[in-house]
Amino acid sequence: MGDPSKAPNPFPSSGGGEPPHPTGPNRNQRTAVIALAALAAVLLGGVIVLLVSGGSDPASKVRTSVSVSTKTATAPALTVERTTVVTNSSPAPAPAAAAGDDWSGGSGYTTVIDSVETRAEAEQIQSQAQARGIQSGILWSTNHSSLRPNWWVVYTGDYSTQPEAAANSASVRTNGFPEAYTRFVSN
């Protein structure tokens, strides 16, 4: 065989002994690709945050603005501004004394005919119930620790046991209020 030092070189050189180094337009193209990838990541992140933070709630608004600067030869500057405006979609609180809370006091089971945001809505539902022969009252849920706060509750009955209230709830459902349910009420 021949001399191994005379074998052809599988890695021909470009004359300087090293492969050419990317400079000029190639570096600028790489910087632009990095800037676009960063912009896409920020926008995708914004969409994910919007979806996770309840972006479907029309009372909640999220504004995101992104600017990318590629004026220099170094990595682009990325600026993200995020402003979140959240409005409370809970019903307006009742007056401090919650005038007109008809609950007799103490703890017990009742039939909830409906829970609504305003006293006027509750009074309308109470009138409908009374027109069907259902004696009913209105209470402000914030005054009762067992109930979710800030709702006007139209109810009927005050029972010491859950089965008694459940029987009443079944009767109310068949009397025109299909969404009626049993609930424990405490102070």
Secondary structure, 3 states (H helix, E strand, C coil): CCCHHHCCCCCCCCCCCCCCCCCCHHHHHHHHHHHHHHHHHHHHHHHHHHHHCCCCCCCEEEEEEEEEECCCCCCCEEEEEEEEEECCCCCCCCCCCCCCCCCCCCCEEEEEEEEECCHHHHHHHHHHHHHCCCCCEEEEHHHCCCCCCCCEEEEEEEECCHHHHHHHHHHHHHCCCCCCEEEEECC
